[in-house]
Amino acid sequence: MKRVSKELWFSSVGVGLFTLFYSLIMSSFQLWMGAAAFISASYFFGIGCPDDKLWRIIGSFIMGIIWALISFQLLQIPLISQLWPSAIMFGLMTFLALFLQGTIMKFTIVPSWLIAWGTSMLIISNVAITNWPLFIVELFLSLLMGIFVIAYGSNIFSKVMFKLFPKKNPQKLVDHSVTDHEKSRETE
């Protein structure tokens, strides 16, 4: 059986531990959108946890939530809520998101924008929202907690564990063989 690497152990324990922490925080503050955190954490892990893109991702999450609010309001119009008009609306909004990101909103990242938009739409399409400002704050906090609690927490855990249990470096093998040049000098 193949030996399990320290990286896998530390990463698995870290993600499990910080998911537990997130679940406790979520339950304590009655944040019912736990799935949003797992979606954002999965996305952040999937792109390699890039610190240099963190603010762009956060800005894109905001745009995704705004896009969800706009599309949800448009869907409240009976004419737009039908099959073809709603499909056209979603197509135009997706086009506009990509176009804006490529022109005047270069700070955004389209996948982050679409993840927040889709996550928001999934929730508001299936749950009756009674307090919209609170919903928006909770959703945004859940998306952020996926990155800052689950992803960063588990990464910090792994780094600490590697400091406590560093990789064992095999000692360099010393070549005690005599080189051809040294052999020729010995025979002289």
Secondary structure, DSSP 8 states (H G I E B T S, - for coil): -----HHHHHHHHHHHHHHHHHHHHHHHTT---HHHHHHHHHHHHHTT--GGGHHHHHHHHHHHHHHHHHHHHHHTSTTTTSHHHHHHHHHHHHHHHHHHHHTT-TT--HHHHHHHHHHHHHHHHHS--S-HHHHHHHHHHHHHHIIIIIIHHHHHHHHHHHHHS-----------S--HHHHHHHH-
